[in-house]
Every structure is written in structure tokens, then in C-alpha cells.
Amino acid sequence: MSSASKAWIVATSVGVVEALKDQGVCRWNSALRSAQQHLKNQARSISQAKKLSSSAMVSRRLKDKKAKQSEESLRTVMYLSCWGPN
């Protein structure tokens, strides 16, 4: 994660904790645990998205490579049928 997104997450967490503290809804420990759990879940979803996008890119590259090989094979056949020995 970039430093800007980390700073945003920290600022959001502090804001949430302060709001909960002002409302008297929960103590510091439970507020911090809640914020920590939220950050862990968010980090997991980001890493899963990166894994999915990288596997999709690999799949796309393989398809492109196969298409190029197939096109080159067809081009060779066409060339030989037009200009090859009779």
C-alpha cells in the first residue's frame, strides 16, 4: 500500500476511535480491536484482488501467445501453398 493510503487508514481509524470515545459506546481496547480487525479484512481483500488480477494477466498472455502461434502457422501454410514447390 502507498503511504498516502496508509495515512488515510490511520486518520480514519483515529477518527472512528475518537467518535466512539465521545459517544461512550465502547472502550479504547474494543475500539482499537475493531479498527484492527477492519484493517486486516481490508488488507486481505486487497491482496486477493492483486492475486486475481495477476492470474488474469497470465491467462491473457497465454491466450495471446497461442493466437500468435496459430496465426504464424496459418501464414506459413498460405505462403507454402502459394510460393512453395509444385
HTML snippet that shows the backbone in 3Dmol.js (N, CA, C, O; Angstrom):
<script src="https://3Dmol.org/build/3Dmol-min.js"></script>
<div id="view" style="width:600px;height:400px;position:relative"></div>
<script>
const pdb = `
ATOM      1  N   MET A   1       0.843  -1.174   0.000  1.00  0.00           N
ATOM      2  CA  MET A   1       0.000   0.000   0.000  1.00  0.00           C
ATOM      3  C   MET A   1       0.888   1.237   0.000  1.00  0.00           C
ATOM      4  O   MET A   1       1.995   1.229   0.537  1.00  0.00           O
ATOM      5  N   SER A   2       0.381   2.288  -0.607  1.00  0.00           N
ATOM      6  CA  SER A   2       1.155   3.512  -0.649  1.00  0.00           C
ATOM      7  C   SER A   2       1.057   4.223   0.691  1.00  0.00           C
ATOM      8  O   SER A   2       0.175   3.939   1.501  1.00  0.00           O
ATOM      9  N   SER A   3       1.973   5.145   0.907  1.00  0.00           N
ATOM     10  CA  SER A   3       1.999   5.854   2.179  1.00  0.00           C
ATOM     11  C   SER A   3       0.764   6.735   2.334  1.00  0.00           C
ATOM     12  O   SER A   3       0.302   6.961   3.453  1.00  0.00           O
ATOM     13  N   ALA A   4       0.224   7.234   1.222  1.00  0.00           N
ATOM     14  CA  ALA A   4      -0.978   8.061   1.299  1.00  0.00           C
ATOM     15  C   ALA A   4      -2.172   7.237   1.779  1.00  0.00           C
ATOM     16  O   ALA A   4      -2.960   7.712   2.596  1.00  0.00           O
ATOM     17  N   SER A   5      -2.312   6.019   1.283  1.00  0.00           N
ATOM     18  CA  SER A   5      -3.436   5.191   1.711  1.00  0.00           C
ATOM     19  C   SER A   5      -3.266   4.734   3.166  1.00  0.00           C
ATOM     20  O   SER A   5      -4.246   4.603   3.900  1.00  0.00           O
ATOM     21  N   LYS A   6      -2.008   4.492   3.575  1.00  0.00           N
ATOM     22  CA  LYS A   6      -1.772   4.140   4.984  1.00  0.00           C
ATOM     23  C   LYS A   6      -2.133   5.311   5.891  1.00  0.00           C
ATOM     24  O   LYS A   6      -2.741   5.125   6.945  1.00  0.00           O
ATOM     25  N   ALA A   7      -1.756   6.513   5.477  1.00  0.00           N
ATOM     26  CA  ALA A   7      -2.063   7.699   6.274  1.00  0.00           C
ATOM     27  C   ALA A   7      -3.574   7.890   6.370  1.00  0.00           C
ATOM     28  O   ALA A   7      -4.092   8.262   7.423  1.00  0.00           O
ATOM     29  N   TRP A   8      -4.283   7.632   5.261  1.00  0.00           N
ATOM     30  CA  TRP A   8      -5.731   7.771   5.265  1.00  0.00           C
ATOM     31  C   TRP A   8      -6.367   6.759   6.218  1.00  0.00           C
ATOM     32  O   TRP A   8      -7.305   7.087   6.945  1.00  0.00           O
ATOM     33  N   ILE A   9      -5.855   5.534   6.211  1.00  0.00           N
ATOM     34  CA  ILE A   9      -6.389   4.489   7.083  1.00  0.00           C
ATOM     35  C   ILE A   9      -6.153   4.845   8.546  1.00  0.00           C
ATOM     36  O   ILE A   9      -7.043   4.679   9.380  1.00  0.00           O
ATOM     37  N   VAL A  10      -4.963   5.331   8.857  1.00  0.00           N
ATOM     38  CA  VAL A  10      -4.656   5.719  10.232  1.00  0.00           C
ATOM     39  C   VAL A  10      -5.552   6.867  10.668  1.00  0.00           C
ATOM     40  O   VAL A  10      -6.090   6.856  11.776  1.00  0.00           O
ATOM     41  N   ALA A  11      -5.713   7.863   9.794  1.00  0.00           N
ATOM     42  CA  ALA A  11      -6.558   9.007  10.135  1.00  0.00           C
ATOM     43  C   ALA A  11      -8.004   8.569  10.345  1.00  0.00           C
ATOM     44  O   ALA A  11      -8.673   9.049  11.260  1.00  0.00           O
ATOM     45  N   THR A  12      -8.481   7.670   9.507  1.00  0.00           N
ATOM     46  CA  THR A  12      -9.844   7.159   9.647  1.00  0.00           C
ATOM     47  C   THR A  12      -9.999   6.388  10.944  1.00  0.00           C
ATOM     48  O   THR A  12     -10.998   6.538  11.647  1.00  0.00           O
ATOM     49  N   SER A  13      -9.017   5.570  11.260  1.00  0.00           N
ATOM     50  CA  SER A  13      -9.074   4.784  12.498  1.00  0.00           C
ATOM     51  C   SER A  13      -9.110   5.684  13.723  1.00  0.00           C
ATOM     52  O   SER A  13      -9.888   5.460  14.650  1.00  0.00           O
ATOM     53  N   VAL A  14      -8.261   6.703  13.717  1.00  0.00           N
ATOM     54  CA  VAL A  14      -8.232   7.639  14.849  1.00  0.00           C
ATOM     55  C   VAL A  14      -9.570   8.359  14.958  1.00  0.00           C
ATOM     56  O   VAL A  14     -10.088   8.556  16.057  1.00  0.00           O
ATOM     57  N   GLY A  15     -10.128   8.754  13.813  1.00  0.00           N
ATOM     58  CA  GLY A  15     -11.435   9.419  13.820  1.00  0.00           C
ATOM     59  C   GLY A  15     -12.523   8.533  14.376  1.00  0.00           C
ATOM     60  O   GLY A  15     -13.361   8.988  15.154  1.00  0.00           O
ATOM     61  N   VAL A  16     -12.519   7.274  13.986  1.00  0.00           N
ATOM     62  CA  VAL A  16     -13.515   6.326  14.484  1.00  0.00           C
ATOM     63  C   VAL A  16     -13.368   6.143  15.986  1.00  0.00           C
ATOM     64  O   VAL A  16     -14.358   6.149  16.719  1.00  0.00           O
ATOM     65  N   VAL A  17     -12.153   5.984  16.436  1.00  0.00           N
ATOM     66  CA  VAL A  17     -11.907   5.784  17.868  1.00  0.00           C
ATOM     67  C   VAL A  17     -12.359   7.004  18.657  1.00  0.00           C
ATOM     68  O   VAL A  17     -12.991   6.869  19.705  1.00  0.00           O
ATOM     69  N   GLU A  18     -12.039   8.196  18.159  1.00  0.00           N
ATOM     70  CA  GLU A  18     -12.446   9.423  18.857  1.00  0.00           C
ATOM     71  C   GLU A  18     -13.964   9.559  18.890  1.00  0.00           C
ATOM     72  O   GLU A  18     -14.532   9.961  19.905  1.00  0.00           O
ATOM     73  N   ALA A  19     -14.623   9.225  17.779  1.00  0.00           N
ATOM     74  CA  ALA A  19     -16.085   9.313  17.751  1.00  0.00           C
ATOM     75  C   ALA A  19     -16.702   8.340  18.738  1.00  0.00           C
ATOM     76  O   ALA A  19     -17.648   8.687  19.444  1.00  0.00           O
ATOM     77  N   LEU A  20     -16.175   7.122  18.793  1.00  0.00           N
ATOM     78  CA  LEU A  20     -16.700   6.135  19.735  1.00  0.00           C
ATOM     79  C   LEU A  20     -16.423   6.554  21.176  1.00  0.00           C
ATOM     80  O   LEU A  20     -17.245   6.332  22.065  1.00  0.00           O
ATOM     81  N   LYS A  21     -15.275   7.151  21.392  1.00  0.00           N
ATOM     82  CA  LYS A  21     -14.923   7.612  22.736  1.00  0.00           C
ATOM     83  C   LYS A  21     -15.860   8.724  23.172  1.00  0.00           C
ATOM     84  O   LYS A  21     -16.321   8.739  24.313  1.00  0.00           O
ATOM     85  N   ASP A  22     -16.147   9.665  22.260  1.00  0.00           N
ATOM     86  CA  ASP A  22     -17.046  10.776  22.579  1.00  0.00           C
ATOM     87  C   ASP A  22     -18.458  10.289  22.868  1.00  0.00           C
ATOM     88  O   ASP A  22     -19.147  10.847  23.722  1.00  0.00           O
ATOM     89  N   GLN A  23     -18.884   9.264  22.170  1.00  0.00           N
ATOM     90  CA  GLN A  23     -20.223   8.730  22.380  1.00  0.00           C
ATOM     91  C   GLN A  23     -20.302   7.824  23.600  1.00  0.00           C
ATOM     92  O   GLN A  23     -21.388   7.552  24.111  1.00  0.00           O
ATOM     93  N   GLY A  24     -19.155   7.362  24.062  1.00  0.00           N
ATOM     94  CA  GLY A  24     -19.149   6.472  25.208  1.00  0.00           C
ATOM     95  C   GLY A  24     -19.651   5.082  24.862  1.00  0.00           C
ATOM     96  O   GLY A  24     -20.061   4.336  25.752  1.00  0.00           O
ATOM     97  N   VAL A  25     -19.628   4.716  23.580  1.00  0.00           N
ATOM     98  CA  VAL A  25     -20.170   3.430  23.151  1.00  0.00           C
ATOM     99  C   VAL A  25     -19.269   2.277  23.576  1.00  0.00           C
ATOM    100  O   VAL A  25     -19.759   1.240  24.023  1.00  0.00           O
ATOM    101  N   CYS A  26     -17.983   2.445  23.444  1.00  0.00           N
ATOM    102  CA  CYS A  26     -17.091   1.358  23.818  1.00  0.00           C
ATOM    103  C   CYS A  26     -15.770   1.923  24.331  1.00  0.00           C
ATOM    104  O   CYS A  26     -15.486   3.113  24.190  1.00  0.00           O
ATOM    105  N   ARG A  27     -14.987   1.059  24.915  1.00  0.00           N
ATOM    106  CA  ARG A  27     -13.701   1.472  25.470  1.00  0.00           C
ATOM    107  C   ARG A  27     -12.641   1.492  24.392  1.00  0.00           C
ATOM    108  O   ARG A  27     -12.866   1.035  23.272  1.00  0.00           O
ATOM    109  N   TRP A  28     -11.478   2.028  24.743  1.00  0.00           N
ATOM    110  CA  TRP A  28     -10.363   2.100  23.800  1.00  0.00           C
ATOM    111  C   TRP A  28      -9.977   0.727  23.276  1.00  0.00           C
ATOM    112  O   TRP A  28      -9.757   0.560  22.076  1.00  0.00           O
ATOM    113  N   ASN A  29      -9.894  -0.257  24.161  1.00  0.00           N
ATOM    114  CA  ASN A  29      -9.444  -1.585  23.734  1.00  0.00           C
ATOM    115  C   ASN A  29     -10.352  -2.180  22.668  1.00  0.00           C
ATOM    116  O   ASN A  29      -9.872  -2.684  21.652  1.00  0.00           O
ATOM    117  N   SER A  30     -11.638  -2.124  22.889  1.00  0.00           N
ATOM    118  CA  SER A  30     -12.540  -2.722  21.905  1.00  0.00           C
ATOM    119  C   SER A  30     -12.573  -1.900  20.623  1.00  0.00           C
ATOM    120  O   SER A  30     -12.731  -2.463  19.539  1.00  0.00           O
ATOM    121  N   ALA A  31     -12.428  -0.583  20.724  1.00  0.00           N
ATOM    122  CA  ALA A  31     -12.400   0.257  19.524  1.00  0.00           C
ATOM    123  C   ALA A  31     -11.147  -0.038  18.706  1.00  0.00           C
ATOM    124  O   ALA A  31     -11.207  -0.128  17.480  1.00  0.00           O
ATOM    125  N   LEU A  32     -10.029  -0.186  19.379  1.00  0.00           N
ATOM    126  CA  LEU A  32      -8.790  -0.497  18.670  1.00  0.00           C
ATOM    127  C   LEU A  32      -8.858  -1.885  18.035  1.00  0.00           C
ATOM    128  O   LEU A  32      -8.403  -2.076  16.907  1.00  0.00           O
ATOM    129  N   ARG A  33      -9.425  -2.848  18.755  1.00  0.00           N
ATOM    130  CA  ARG A  33      -9.578  -4.191  18.202  1.00  0.00           C
ATOM    131  C   ARG A  33     -10.472  -4.178  16.962  1.00  0.00           C
ATOM    132  O   ARG A  33     -10.189  -4.845  15.967  1.00  0.00           O
ATOM    133  N   SER A  34     -11.544  -3.413  17.041  1.00  0.00           N
ATOM    134  CA  SER A  34     -12.455  -3.309  15.910  1.00  0.00           C
ATOM    135  C   SER A  34     -11.762  -2.686  14.699  1.00  0.00           C
ATOM    136  O   SER A  34     -11.903  -3.179  13.580  1.00  0.00           O
ATOM    137  N   ALA A  35     -11.016  -1.610  14.921  1.00  0.00           N
ATOM    138  CA  ALA A  35     -10.289  -0.963  13.825  1.00  0.00           C
ATOM    139  C   ALA A  35      -9.224  -1.895  13.260  1.00  0.00           C
ATOM    140  O   ALA A  35      -9.029  -1.955  12.046  1.00  0.00           O
ATOM    141  N   GLN A  36      -8.532  -2.624  14.138  1.00  0.00           N
ATOM    142  CA  GLN A  36      -7.501  -3.556  13.686  1.00  0.00           C
ATOM    143  C   GLN A  36      -8.119  -4.679  12.846  1.00  0.00           C
ATOM    144  O   GLN A  36      -7.554  -5.061  11.821  1.00  0.00           O
ATOM    145  N   GLN A  37      -9.255  -5.202  13.263  1.00  0.00           N
ATOM    146  CA  GLN A  37      -9.924  -6.261  12.509  1.00  0.00           C
ATOM    147  C   GLN A  37     -10.366  -5.749  11.141  1.00  0.00           C
ATOM    148  O   GLN A  37     -10.248  -6.453  10.138  1.00  0.00           O
ATOM    149  N   HIS A  38     -10.868  -4.531  11.112  1.00  0.00           N
ATOM    150  CA  HIS A  38     -11.292  -3.936   9.841  1.00  0.00           C
ATOM    151  C   HIS A  38     -10.103  -3.795   8.897  1.00  0.00           C
ATOM    152  O   HIS A  38     -10.213  -4.101   7.709  1.00  0.00           O
ATOM    153  N   LEU A  39      -8.977  -3.338   9.415  1.00  0.00           N
ATOM    154  CA  LEU A  39      -7.781  -3.178   8.586  1.00  0.00           C
ATOM    155  C   LEU A  39      -7.273  -4.523   8.074  1.00  0.00           C
ATOM    156  O   LEU A  39      -6.845  -4.620   6.924  1.00  0.00           O
ATOM    157  N   LYS A  40      -7.312  -5.559   8.908  1.00  0.00           N
ATOM    158  CA  LYS A  40      -6.892  -6.890   8.470  1.00  0.00           C
ATOM    159  C   LYS A  40      -7.773  -7.392   7.336  1.00  0.00           C
ATOM    160  O   LYS A  40      -7.275  -7.928   6.346  1.00  0.00           O
ATOM    161  N   ASN A  41      -9.082  -7.219   7.482  1.00  0.00           N
ATOM    162  CA  ASN A  41     -10.011  -7.668   6.443  1.00  0.00           C
ATOM    163  C   ASN A  41      -9.781  -6.913   5.140  1.00  0.00           C
ATOM    164  O   ASN A  41      -9.831  -7.497   4.057  1.00  0.00           O
ATOM    165  N   GLN A  42      -9.530  -5.619   5.251  1.00  0.00           N
ATOM    166  CA  GLN A  42      -9.295  -4.810   4.063  1.00  0.00           C
ATOM    167  C   GLN A  42      -7.988  -5.227   3.381  1.00  0.00           C
ATOM    168  O   GLN A  42      -7.927  -5.300   2.154  1.00  0.00           O
ATOM    169  N   ALA A  43      -6.953  -5.498   4.162  1.00  0.00           N
ATOM    170  CA  ALA A  43      -5.675  -5.913   3.603  1.00  0.00           C
ATOM    171  C   ALA A  43      -5.815  -7.256   2.886  1.00  0.00           C
ATOM    172  O   ALA A  43      -5.204  -7.461   1.837  1.00  0.00           O
ATOM    173  N   ARG A  44      -6.612  -8.170   3.437  1.00  0.00           N
ATOM    174  CA  ARG A  44      -6.840  -9.465   2.796  1.00  0.00           C
ATOM    175  C   ARG A  44      -7.534  -9.288   1.450  1.00  0.00           C
ATOM    176  O   ARG A  44      -7.147  -9.908   0.459  1.00  0.00           O
ATOM    177  N   SER A  45      -8.558  -8.440   1.420  1.00  0.00           N
ATOM    178  CA  SER A  45      -9.294  -8.261   0.168  1.00  0.00           C
ATOM    179  C   SER A  45      -8.417  -7.610  -0.891  1.00  0.00           C
ATOM    180  O   SER A  45      -8.550  -7.928  -2.073  1.00  0.00           O
ATOM    181  N   ILE A  46      -7.529  -6.712  -0.499  1.00  0.00           N
ATOM    182  CA  ILE A  46      -6.620  -6.077  -1.454  1.00  0.00           C
ATOM    183  C   ILE A  46      -5.643  -7.100  -2.003  1.00  0.00           C
ATOM    184  O   ILE A  46      -5.394  -7.127  -3.208  1.00  0.00           O
ATOM    185  N   SER A  47      -5.084  -7.946  -1.139  1.00  0.00           N
ATOM    186  CA  SER A  47      -4.129  -8.947  -1.616  1.00  0.00           C
ATOM    187  C   SER A  47      -4.807  -9.973  -2.510  1.00  0.00           C
ATOM    188  O   SER A  47      -4.203 -10.431  -3.480  1.00  0.00           O
ATOM    189  N   GLN A  48      -6.053 -10.347  -2.207  1.00  0.00           N
ATOM    190  CA  GLN A  48      -6.778 -11.285  -3.054  1.00  0.00           C
ATOM    191  C   GLN A  48      -7.054 -10.674  -4.425  1.00  0.00           C
ATOM    192  O   GLN A  48      -6.962 -11.363  -5.441  1.00  0.00           O
ATOM    193  N   ALA A  49      -7.387  -9.397  -4.457  1.00  0.00           N
ATOM    194  CA  ALA A  49      -7.639  -8.729  -5.734  1.00  0.00           C
ATOM    195  C   ALA A  49      -6.374  -8.685  -6.579  1.00  0.00           C
ATOM    196  O   ALA A  49      -6.435  -8.863  -7.795  1.00  0.00           O
ATOM    197  N   LYS A  50      -5.233  -8.451  -5.949  1.00  0.00           N
ATOM    198  CA  LYS A  50      -3.972  -8.428  -6.685  1.00  0.00           C
ATOM    199  C   LYS A  50      -3.665  -9.801  -7.259  1.00  0.00           C
ATOM    200  O   LYS A  50      -3.212  -9.908  -8.399  1.00  0.00           O
ATOM    201  N   LYS A  51      -3.909 -10.859  -6.479  1.00  0.00           N
ATOM    202  CA  LYS A  51      -3.652 -12.218  -6.961  1.00  0.00           C
ATOM    203  C   LYS A  51      -4.547 -12.548  -8.150  1.00  0.00           C
ATOM    204  O   LYS A  51      -4.091 -13.144  -9.126  1.00  0.00           O
ATOM    205  N   LEU A  52      -5.817 -12.162  -8.073  1.00  0.00           N
ATOM    206  CA  LEU A  52      -6.740 -12.443  -9.166  1.00  0.00           C
ATOM    207  C   LEU A  52      -6.350 -11.687 -10.425  1.00  0.00           C
ATOM    208  O   LEU A  52      -6.403 -12.238 -11.525  1.00  0.00           O
ATOM    209  N   SER A  53      -5.958 -10.428 -10.269  1.00  0.00           N
ATOM    210  CA  SER A  53      -5.601  -9.653 -11.454  1.00  0.00           C
ATOM    211  C   SER A  53      -4.321 -10.177 -12.091  1.00  0.00           C
ATOM    212  O   SER A  53      -4.192 -10.164 -13.315  1.00  0.00           O
ATOM    213  N   SER A  54      -3.372 -10.638 -11.278  1.00  0.00           N
ATOM    214  CA  SER A  54      -2.134 -11.169 -11.853  1.00  0.00           C
ATOM    215  C   SER A  54      -2.390 -12.500 -12.564  1.00  0.00           C
ATOM    216  O   SER A  54      -1.780 -12.762 -13.601  1.00  0.00           O
ATOM    217  N   SER A  55      -3.263 -13.335 -12.038  1.00  0.00           N
ATOM    218  CA  SER A  55      -3.570 -14.598 -12.709  1.00  0.00           C
ATOM    219  C   SER A  55      -4.340 -14.347 -14.002  1.00  0.00           C
ATOM    220  O   SER A  55      -4.168 -15.083 -14.974  1.00  0.00           O
ATOM    221  N   ALA A  56      -5.180 -13.328 -14.027  1.00  0.00           N
ATOM    222  CA  ALA A  56      -5.897 -12.985 -15.257  1.00  0.00           C
ATOM    223  C   ALA A  56      -4.933 -12.495 -16.325  1.00  0.00           C
ATOM    224  O   ALA A  56      -5.112 -12.787 -17.507  1.00  0.00           O
ATOM    225  N   MET A  57      -3.912 -11.751 -15.915  1.00  0.00           N
ATOM    226  CA  MET A  57      -2.925 -11.258 -16.874  1.00  0.00           C
ATOM    227  C   MET A  57      -2.128 -12.422 -17.467  1.00  0.00           C
ATOM    228  O   MET A  57      -1.852 -12.436 -18.667  1.00  0.00           O
ATOM    229  N   VAL A  58      -1.763 -13.384 -16.642  1.00  0.00           N
ATOM    230  CA  VAL A  58      -1.023 -14.551 -17.118  1.00  0.00           C
ATOM    231  C   VAL A  58      -1.878 -15.333 -18.118  1.00  0.00           C
ATOM    232  O   VAL A  58      -1.386 -15.767 -19.159  1.00  0.00           O
ATOM    233  N   SER A  59      -3.147 -15.505 -17.796  1.00  0.00           N
ATOM    234  CA  SER A  59      -4.058 -16.217 -18.683  1.00  0.00           C
ATOM    235  C   SER A  59      -4.191 -15.486 -20.024  1.00  0.00           C
ATOM    236  O   SER A  59      -4.189 -16.119 -21.080  1.00  0.00           O
ATOM    237  N   ARG A  60      -4.303 -14.175 -19.979  1.00  0.00           N
ATOM    238  CA  ARG A  60      -4.424 -13.386 -21.204  1.00  0.00           C
ATOM    239  C   ARG A  60      -3.162 -13.499 -22.044  1.00  0.00           C
ATOM    240  O   ARG A  60      -3.242 -13.592 -23.269  1.00  0.00           O
ATOM    241  N   ARG A  61      -2.009 -13.492 -21.410  1.00  0.00           N
ATOM    242  CA  ARG A  61      -0.740 -13.626 -22.138  1.00  0.00           C
ATOM    243  C   ARG A  61      -0.651 -14.978 -22.836  1.00  0.00           C
ATOM    244  O   ARG A  61      -0.198 -15.064 -23.978  1.00  0.00           O
ATOM    245  N   LEU A  62      -1.084 -16.035 -22.149  1.00  0.00           N
ATOM    246  CA  LEU A  62      -1.059 -17.362 -22.761  1.00  0.00           C
ATOM    247  C   LEU A  62      -1.983 -17.429 -23.977  1.00  0.00           C
ATOM    248  O   LEU A  62      -1.626 -18.013 -25.000  1.00  0.00           O
ATOM    249  N   LYS A  63      -3.162 -16.832 -23.864  1.00  0.00           N
ATOM    250  CA  LYS A  63      -4.090 -16.813 -24.989  1.00  0.00           C
ATOM    251  C   LYS A  63      -3.505 -16.042 -26.162  1.00  0.00           C
ATOM    252  O   LYS A  63      -3.614 -16.471 -27.310  1.00  0.00           O
ATOM    253  N   ASP A  64      -2.879 -14.895 -25.871  1.00  0.00           N
ATOM    254  CA  ASP A  64      -2.249 -14.102 -26.933  1.00  0.00           C
ATOM    255  C   ASP A  64      -1.133 -14.882 -27.613  1.00  0.00           C
ATOM    256  O   ASP A  64      -0.991 -14.838 -28.835  1.00  0.00           O
ATOM    257  N   LYS A  65      -0.343 -15.595 -26.821  1.00  0.00           N
ATOM    258  CA  LYS A  65       0.765 -16.368 -27.375  1.00  0.00           C
ATOM    259  C   LYS A  65       0.249 -17.476 -28.284  1.00  0.00           C
ATOM    260  O   LYS A  65       0.791 -17.695 -29.368  1.00  0.00           O
ATOM    261  N   LYS A  66      -0.799 -18.176 -27.848  1.00  0.00           N
ATOM    262  CA  LYS A  66      -1.378 -19.237 -28.673  1.00  0.00           C
ATOM    263  C   LYS A  66      -1.957 -18.669 -29.958  1.00  0.00           C
ATOM    264  O   LYS A  66      -1.816 -19.272 -31.022  1.00  0.00           O
ATOM    265  N   ALA A  67      -2.610 -17.510 -29.870  1.00  0.00           N
ATOM    266  CA  ALA A  67      -3.186 -16.891 -31.067  1.00  0.00           C
ATOM    267  C   ALA A  67      -2.087 -16.508 -32.055  1.00  0.00           C
ATOM    268  O   ALA A  67      -2.253 -16.686 -33.262  1.00  0.00           O
ATOM    269  N   LYS A  68      -0.973 -15.986 -31.560  1.00  0.00           N
ATOM    270  CA  LYS A  68       0.137 -15.613 -32.437  1.00  0.00           C
ATOM    271  C   LYS A  68       0.749 -16.844 -33.100  1.00  0.00           C
ATOM    272  O   LYS A  68       1.077 -16.811 -34.286  1.00  0.00           O
ATOM    273  N   GLN A  69       0.906 -17.934 -32.340  1.00  0.00           N
ATOM    274  CA  GLN A  69       1.453 -19.166 -32.907  1.00  0.00           C
ATOM    275  C   GLN A  69       0.528 -19.718 -33.982  1.00  0.00           C
ATOM    276  O   GLN A  69       0.992 -20.166 -35.030  1.00  0.00           O
ATOM    277  N   SER A  70      -0.752 -19.690 -33.736  1.00  0.00           N
ATOM    278  CA  SER A  70      -1.726 -20.179 -34.698  1.00  0.00           C
ATOM    279  C   SER A  70      -1.703 -19.322 -35.962  1.00  0.00           C
ATOM    280  O   SER A  70      -1.751 -19.851 -37.073  1.00  0.00           O
ATOM    281  N   GLU A  71      -1.631 -18.017 -35.797  1.00  0.00           N
ATOM    282  CA  GLU A  71      -1.575 -17.120 -36.941  1.00  0.00           C
ATOM    283  C   GLU A  71      -0.300 -17.343 -37.759  1.00  0.00           C
ATOM    284  O   GLU A  71      -0.339 -17.342 -38.990  1.00  0.00           O
ATOM    285  N   GLU A  72       0.814 -17.530 -37.079  1.00  0.00           N
ATOM    286  CA  GLU A  72       2.083 -17.766 -37.768  1.00  0.00           C
ATOM    287  C   GLU A  72       2.041 -19.089 -38.528  1.00  0.00           C
ATOM    288  O   GLU A  72       2.577 -19.179 -39.633  1.00  0.00           O
ATOM    289  N   SER A  73       1.425 -20.097 -37.964  1.00  0.00           N
ATOM    290  CA  SER A  73       1.295 -21.391 -38.625  1.00  0.00           C
ATOM    291  C   SER A  73       0.442 -21.255 -39.887  1.00  0.00           C
ATOM    292  O   SER A  73       0.798 -21.795 -40.934  1.00  0.00           O
ATOM    293  N   LEU A  74      -0.663 -20.549 -39.795  1.00  0.00           N
ATOM    294  CA  LEU A  74      -1.523 -20.330 -40.954  1.00  0.00           C
ATOM    295  C   LEU A  74      -0.780 -19.539 -42.032  1.00  0.00           C
ATOM    296  O   LEU A  74      -0.889 -19.845 -43.219  1.00  0.00           O
ATOM    297  N   ARG A  75      -0.040 -18.539 -41.618  1.00  0.00           N
ATOM    298  CA  ARG A  75       0.736 -17.729 -42.557  1.00  0.00           C
ATOM    299  C   ARG A  75       1.756 -18.597 -43.308  1.00  0.00           C
ATOM    300  O   ARG A  75       1.943 -18.429 -44.513  1.00  0.00           O
ATOM    301  N   THR A  76       2.412 -19.520 -42.602  1.00  0.00           N
ATOM    302  CA  THR A  76       3.387 -20.414 -43.227  1.00  0.00           C
ATOM    303  C   THR A  76       2.713 -21.317 -44.253  1.00  0.00           C
ATOM    304  O   THR A  76       3.228 -21.509 -45.355  1.00  0.00           O
ATOM    305  N   VAL A  77       1.554 -21.871 -43.884  1.00  0.00           N
ATOM    306  CA  VAL A  77       0.819 -22.743 -44.801  1.00  0.00           C
ATOM    307  C   VAL A  77       0.400 -21.979 -46.044  1.00  0.00           C
ATOM    308  O   VAL A  77       0.530 -22.483 -47.159  1.00  0.00           O
ATOM    309  N   MET A  78      -0.100 -20.769 -45.860  1.00  0.00           N
ATOM    310  CA  MET A  78      -0.520 -19.959 -47.006  1.00  0.00           C
ATOM    311  C   MET A  78       0.667 -19.628 -47.905  1.00  0.00           C
ATOM    312  O   MET A  78       0.553 -19.685 -49.129  1.00  0.00           O
ATOM    313  N   TYR A  79       1.771 -19.292 -47.324  1.00  0.00           N
ATOM    314  CA  TYR A  79       2.964 -18.964 -48.107  1.00  0.00           C
ATOM    315  C   TYR A  79       3.425 -20.164 -48.926  1.00  0.00           C
ATOM    316  O   TYR A  79       3.712 -20.051 -50.118  1.00  0.00           O
ATOM    317  N   LEU A  80       3.490 -21.322 -48.259  1.00  0.00           N
ATOM    318  CA  LEU A  80       3.951 -22.523 -48.962  1.00  0.00           C
ATOM    319  C   LEU A  80       2.975 -22.951 -50.064  1.00  0.00           C
ATOM    320  O   LEU A  80       3.395 -23.435 -51.115  1.00  0.00           O
ATOM    321  N   SER A  81       1.677 -22.771 -49.821  1.00  0.00           N
ATOM    322  CA  SER A  81       0.717 -23.173 -50.850  1.00  0.00           C
ATOM    323  C   SER A  81       0.776 -22.236 -52.052  1.00  0.00           C
ATOM    324  O   SER A  81       0.482 -22.658 -53.170  1.00  0.00           O
ATOM    325  N   CYS A  82       1.142 -20.994 -51.850  1.00  0.00           N
ATOM    326  CA  CYS A  82       1.240 -20.053 -52.972  1.00  0.00           C
ATOM    327  C   CYS A  82       2.604 -20.074 -53.638  1.00  0.00           C
ATOM    328  O   CYS A  82       2.679 -20.013 -54.865  1.00  0.00           O
ATOM    329  N   TRP A  83       3.677 -20.158 -52.876  1.00  0.00           N
ATOM    330  CA  TRP A  83       5.023 -19.976 -53.416  1.00  0.00           C
ATOM    331  C   TRP A  83       5.912 -21.201 -53.290  1.00  0.00           C
ATOM    332  O   TRP A  83       7.056 -21.183 -53.745  1.00  0.00           O
ATOM    333  N   GLY A  84       5.417 -22.236 -52.695  1.00  0.00           N
ATOM    334  CA  GLY A  84       6.224 -23.428 -52.462  1.00  0.00           C
ATOM    335  C   GLY A  84       6.455 -24.233 -53.736  1.00  0.00           C
ATOM    336  O   GLY A  84       5.959 -23.887 -54.809  1.00  0.00           O
ATOM    337  N   PRO A  85       7.213 -25.301 -53.595  1.00  0.00           N
ATOM    338  CA  PRO A  85       7.480 -26.128 -54.778  1.00  0.00           C
ATOM    339  C   PRO A  85       6.214 -26.807 -55.271  1.00  0.00           C
ATOM    340  O   PRO A  85       5.356 -27.201 -54.481  1.00  0.00           O
ATOM    341  N   ASN A  86       6.109 -26.940 -56.586  1.00  0.00           N
ATOM    342  CA  ASN A  86       4.927 -27.575 -57.193  1.00  0.00           C
ATOM    343  C   ASN A  86       5.125 -29.031 -57.416  1.00  0.00           C
ATOM    344  O   ASN A  86       4.227 -29.707 -57.918  1.00  0.00           O
TER     345      ASN A  86
END
`;
const viewer = $3Dmol.createViewer("view");
viewer.addModel(pdb, "pdb");
viewer.setStyle({}, {cartoon: {color: "spectrum"}});
viewer.zoomTo();
viewer.render();
</script>
